[in-house]
């Protein structure tokens, strides 16, 4: 297996950016220097993440999300030597 992460990844199985095999390995996100555990989707090149916005649901029953912009640093959790250090 390769340790290369895609530019964009989503937890939603209906998304074209969903990769179940990669998500099963565990992907961690450091956003603006802080490790985030509630990320639904990310894009490295555009510099954003999507996070769940409380308990709100849209009309289809999916959680409402917010887009936050900043520096995105994903890493694989099963490769501890590649995890970034947090100050």
Secondary structure, DSSP 4 states (H G I P E B T S, - for coil): ---PPPSEEES-TTSTTB-HHHHHH-EEEEETTEEES-EEEEETTTTEEEEEEEEEE-TTSPEEEEEEES-EEEEETT-GGGSPP--
